[in-house]
Amino acid sequence: ASIRYENVLVSRPDPAVALITLNRPKALNALNAAHFSDISMALKEADENPDIGAMVLTGSDKAFAAGADIKEMKDKTFSEAYMSNFLSNWEVISKLRKPVIAAVSGYALGGGLELALQADILLAAPSAKLGQPEINLGVIPGGGGTQRLARLIGKSRAMEMILTGRIVDAEEAERWGLVNRVVRDENGVVEAAIKVAQDIAGKSRVAAAAGKEAVNAAFELSLAEGLRLERRLFHSLFATKDQKEGMMAFAEKRQPQWTHS
Ligand code: HXC
């Protein structure tokens, strides 16, 4: 049985998929310390569970998350923020080995958007409203927004979002490549995200982890170093049973039976 969390619902829509739902409705899923700790622990628990191949992270219809909890932050002093290394535990998703799909409906603002930006694949409902409104609070994004948005949508769009605080709707986010796609069908964005997660969980998990590691390295390394890392990871997969099985199954014109080993 999985651990129960106060601010997060965890379910298994498929034996191989964990669905983690942010659940602090009275504050539009604003991320206070307890909420954030529940989110990271639920994600880590799923990452470590050998039965699970991918995770879906979502919120409510009204809000994925309306940001870091402003009421909790407002009286912090510099020395408290600095000495407690406030937000140092923020990079939770990017450290997970298994793929995470974010399903965003409603508001994804400030730290809420920065949480979604850490996911590997981002799907949006037509109701999605994405923004970095920190400028209106006299601060800037602190959970990776300036860096991830600049890399994802380019300098001028990132500057506009961060300097004006303008909220971007689903359609514009799709056009900008801020989300993979807007899910317009009647089953909704969470179902679509679960399907993507099921699809990924049905592949070789060793290969999926290597693919995620290699793509993430593209944001850290020079092209030459990144290409070398990719080639070494590619070479190393020839030591796995899944590589033998996958290529044998192709040659024998049958479906592969992955053992994730
Ligand atoms: C604390 C919040 C909150 C937040 C909403 N609430 N967002 N509480 N922190 N970020 C609370 C409200 O105070 C209110 O509580 C309840 O949730 C419902 O919100 P309303 O404002 O009444 O709803 P609505 O009128 O529909 O407006 C929705 C909204 C607005 C546009 C999303 O709530 C809003 O602007 N929220 C703040 C968005 C923001 O600035 N986010 C960035 C935060 S800074 P009560 O008790 O009154 O019912 C940040 C820094 C990141 O994220 C640092 C790195 C992680």
Residues whose N, C-alpha, C, O or C-beta is under 5 A from the ligand:
A	BS01	HXC	K26 A27 L28 A30 A66 G67 A68 D69 I70 K71 Y107 L109 G110 G111 G112 P133 E134 P141 G142 G143
